[in-house]
Amino acid sequence: MNAWHYECPACGAHYAIEPGRYLCDLCAAGQAADQPLAGVLECRWEGPWQGDKVSIPLPVAREHFPPVPVGNTPLWEPQRLRSSTGFSSLYLKDDTCEPSGSFKDRASFLVAAFARERGIREIALASTGNAASSMSAIGAAAGLKITVFLPKKAPVAKRVQVLQYGAELKEVDGTYDLAFEQSLAYSKATGTLSRNTAYNPLTIEGKKTVAFELVSDLGGKAPEHVFVPVGDGVIMAGVYKGFEDLVRLGRIAKVPTIWACQAEGSSAIARAFAVGGFGKPIASDTAADSISVDVPRNGAHALAKLKKYGGRAVVVSDAEIYEAQKELAAGSGLFAEPSSSAAWAGFKKAMPELEKDAAIVVMITGSGLKDIAGAMKALGL
């Protein structure tokens, strides 16, 4: 079995994969206030891969994963949307059917497996809603205590999920950014494992699994374009990490073009992509709560990937997001929450730049049932 370690993509430093290790000491020492995390780490294996030719390399042995079906989600071939858009090889990657209804289960699954492998009994995290309900669901299956820091303005359905799964809910009178800081303080004070997105490298590693599934679904070929809803940048970084690993394994020739789809009211990564770096934070204001952040914690790491591989950024309004949500549901039968609908809205805006026969995947990362109030507002109900 291959040995694994954490590696800092910024400076190349290596660290053991162990509880309490989250960031690169060297790079994190230069952390600036109100800026994305410095020193985000990635999981790496050493030497040629010793597993079989189709497995997904992960740093935790399979026997430690909880008994819950995560991943292997459907890749839809939406015939009516193909017809209406003219794109013959258009696909929807449907992660609304994960156990908690969101893509975040991929990260929670690996974090829970790591906790079980190391004998850890509690995991804490901050969330805008989906990571909270996800970790709570996977924690219930794994027999772990989950402590969640969640803004009071998070959709009711996501708060209900957290409580139904038996997690401890600590509501925060403020933004996700404040919840993030409170959860870190809690983890440091109690020694609890943090699942905070980007801060824990395993959250990126767990999300890379979608890239492996896409290549498998497409008969061993990578799509040419992937549209990803982006808030803090961790899902996008995970998608990139998966395709990077696939190139390293020799299963694909190159990383596809990734499109970072952001809401106008929370577009820090797109702004940084346009001007070359992150400036002063701007308070987020969007109906797409799952991608609403003031400071994208994984922003610097995700931006570096976007630049390295020639990715693109597209910004859409809330009105375009709600229009996309209705079009997706009525045109394919797939009901997505606003954050996921941002990816479809991004695809619609980018259509003039795309080849009609290109293999295109739009990632649908959360169920519309998680935010019924938003959907009702969009419908004028």
N, C-alpha and C positions, 0 to 999 in steps of 0.2 A: 504494500500500500504506500502511496506517495506521502511524503512529509509535507506539511503545510506551514505557512507563516503569514504574518501580516507584512505588507510592504507599503511604504509611503510613495505614491507616484510622483510627488513633488521633489523629494530629495533622495529617494532610494533606500532609506533606512529600513531595516528589518526588525520585527518584533515577534515574540512568541504569541500564539493565539491562546490567550488565557483570560480568566475573569479579571475585570478591572483594567484591562488594556483596551482603550478606545481610540485614542488619537496618537499621532507621531509627536513625541516629546519635543523634538527639535523645531518642527514647524509650528506646533501649537503655542510655543513660547512667544511667537510673534503675533498672536491673535489680536486683531484690532477691534475696538468696540463697534457694535452695530454693523458687523460685517459677517459674511458666511464663515463657517468653521474652517480654520486652518489646520492642516495635518490630518485630513480624512484618509483612512487606511483602506487597503484592498486585500483580499485573500489571494494567496498565490500558492501553487504547488511546486515542488522541486523536481527537476528532471523530466524525462519523457513520461507521459501519462501511462500508468500501469493498469488502468481499468480496461473494460471492453470498448468496442468502437462506437457504441451508441449511448453509453451512460453519461450522466451529467456529473462532472467533478464537483464535489462538495466537501468541505472540511470537517464534517461530522459523519460518523458511521451510521448507516441506514437503520440499525436496530434501535437507535435512540430517538427516532422521529415518532411523534405522537400518532395514535391510531385514528387518523382523520384524513379524508381524501382531499389533498391540496394539489393543485396543478392539473396538468393534462386537460385543460379547458378547451371547449370547442373553437374551431376556426370556421366561422360562417362564410358561406358564399352567397351574399345577398343579391339574388337575381334581379329584383325590382330596382335596387339602388344601382346595380351595374348598368341596367338599361337606362335609367334616368340620368346618370352621370356620363355614360359612354365609356366607362372604365371596365374592361372585360375581365381583368384579373384583380378585382377589388375584394378584399377580405376584411372581416371584423373578428378580432381576437376577443372572445367573450369571457372575461373574468368576473362577470356578475354572478356566475354560478359557483364561485368558491364558497366554502362553508359559511363565512360571514357575509358574503355578498360583495367582496371587494378583492382586488389584486393584492392588497396588503397581507393577505394570508400567506403568500409566498415567503415574505420576510419573517413573519411570526412563526412559521413552521420551522425554519432553520434556527431561529433564536431559542425556541422552546426545546428543540433537539439538543442544542448546545447546553442549555440549562440542565436537562436530564442527564446528559453525559457527564457533567461536572458536579452533579449533586446539588444544584442550586434550586431553591424552593420558591423564590419570589422574583418577579420581573416588574419593573416600573417603567412608565413611559408617559410622554405628552402626546397629544393628538388633536387634530381638528375634528376627528370623529371616526374615520375608517380604520386607522391604525389601532385605536382604542377598542373598537368592537372586534377587530380582527384578533388582537392579542388576547382579548378576553375569551373569545371562542376557542382558539387553539389552546389557551391555558386551561380551559375547562376540560378539554379532551386529554391534556397532558397531566392533569392533577397538580397544577401550579397556582400559586397565589399571584394575582395580577392587580397592580395598583395603577390607576389611570388618572392623569391630570388633564381635564377637558374644559375648554372654555364654555361658559354658560350658554353662549349663543349657538352652540353646536346643535344640529337638527335633533329633534326629539327622538326619532327612530334610532339614532346611533347611541343616544344615552340609554334608551330602553334596552338595546342589545347588550350594552356593557353590564347593566344590572341583571338582566335575565341570565347571562352567562356566569353570574356570581362573582364578578370582579368588584374591587373597592373603588368607588368613584369619588374623586376629589375635584369638585367643580371650581373653576378659576374665573374670577371676575375680571376678565381681560382677554387679551389676544392669545393665539397659539404661542407666540414668542415668550410671553410671560409664563404660560404653562410649561414650556420647555425648560425655562430656568428653574421653576419650582420643582419639576421632576428631577432635574440634575441635583439640586440641593438635597432632595429626599434620598436619592440613590447614594450620594456621597456620605450622608449622615448615617444611613442604615446598612451600607454595603450591598444593597440590592442590585441585581443585574439591570442595567439600563438597556431598553430596547429603542431608545430615541433614534429616530431616523437619521441616517448619515453618521451620527455620533458613534453608533455601534456598527462596525464594518459588516457584520453579518446581515444587516438589513439590505445592503447593496447586493451581497452575494446571493441571498435568497431570491431576489428579484431577477437575477440573471437567467433563471430557469425558463422564463418565457421565450428567450431567444432560441434556446435549444428546441423547445416545442415547435416554434415557428418553422425552423429548418426541417424538422421531422415531418410536420404537417405538409410542407411544400415539396416533399419527396427528395430531401437532401439539398435543396437549394435555398439560399437566403432571399428574402424579398428585396426589392430595389429601394423601396421607401417604407418607413415606419413612422406613423403619426402618434405621438405620445402626449398625453395631458401632463403638464409640468407645473408644480408649485415649488417645492424645495429642491427638486432635481434628482431625488433618489431613484425614482422609477426609471427615469431616462438614463441615469448612470448605470443602473442594473442592466438595462437593455444593452447598453454599450459593452458592459463587462461580459455579458453572455456572448455577444458576437466576437469580441476580442478573443475569448477562450476558444470559440469555434474556429477562428483563424489559426490560433496556436496549435490546435489539434489537427489542423489540415482538413477539416470537414467543409469549410467554405473558403473562397479566395480572398474576400474583402468584407469589410464592415459596410452595411448598407447606409443610405442617407437617412438620418434620423431628423425628424421635424419636432422641435419643441413648441408645443401649443399652449399658449398662456392667455389668461383673461386680461383684458385691459387694466382692470383694477388690481391686478397682482402679477406684474410682468417684469420683475427685477432681473431675471436671467435674460430675457429678450432685450431689455435695455442695455445690460452689460455686454451682450453679444454685439449690439450695434455700436457701442462707444468704446469697447475694449476693456471694461472693468466695472466694478461695482462702486456706486457713489453713496450718497446719504440715503438711508431707507425712506421709502414712501409708504404711508399707511395703506394697507390693502383694503379694497372695497369692491367685492364681487359676490354675485349669487353663487358662484362655484366654490362652496366652502372648502372642499377637499384640496383645492390648489390655491387657497388664500393664505399667504404668509407675507409678513413685512420683510423679514430677512430670510432668504432661502438658505437653510443651514448647509445644504450640500451645493450651494451655488458655485463656488470656486472650482470644485472638483468636476461638477457637471459641465460648466462652461469650458473647462480645459478639454474635455472629451468632444464637445460640440465643435470647437475650433480645430482640434487635431484631425477629425475625420470629415471635415467639410459639411457638418450638419447645418440645419437651417432653423430659424425661429419665426413663428407667426403668432400675431396677437389678434384676439377676437373680442368683440363686445359681449356684454351679457345678453343683449337682444339677439345677437348671432348664436350664442350658446343655447338659448331657449328655442330658437327656430330650429337649430340642429337637433335638439332633444326630441322635438315633435317629428321632424323628418325621419330620424332614425327609427323611432317607434312605429310610426305609421307606414314607413317604407320597407321595414325589415322584420318587425316584430320584436326588436330588441330595445327594451326600455332602460336607458342609461341615466345616471344622475348628471347634474350640470357639469361637474369636472370632466367626466368622460365625454360628454357631449362637446366639450371644447376641442377635443381631438377631431371629431367629425367636422366641426365648424372650421378648424384649421385646414383640414383636407379640402373642404369646399373652397376656401379662399385661395389655396395653393393650386387648384386644378389647372389653371391656365399654364402653369410652369411644368406640368407633368406629361409624360408620354402616355397615350391612351392605352397601350398594351403593357405598361409596366406593372409588375407585381407589387401591389400596395396593401399594406396592413394598417388599419386604424384600430388602436388599442382601446377597448371599452373596459374600464377598470373598476366601475362601481355601479350597482343597481340603482335604478330610479326610485325604487321603493324606499331607499334610505332618506329621501328628502321629498316627501309627498307635498309638503307645504309649498316648496319652490315650484314644483310642477303645476300645482293648482293655480299659483299666481301667474305663471306663464300662460295658462289656459284661460285666465280671466275669471276663475271660479272663487 
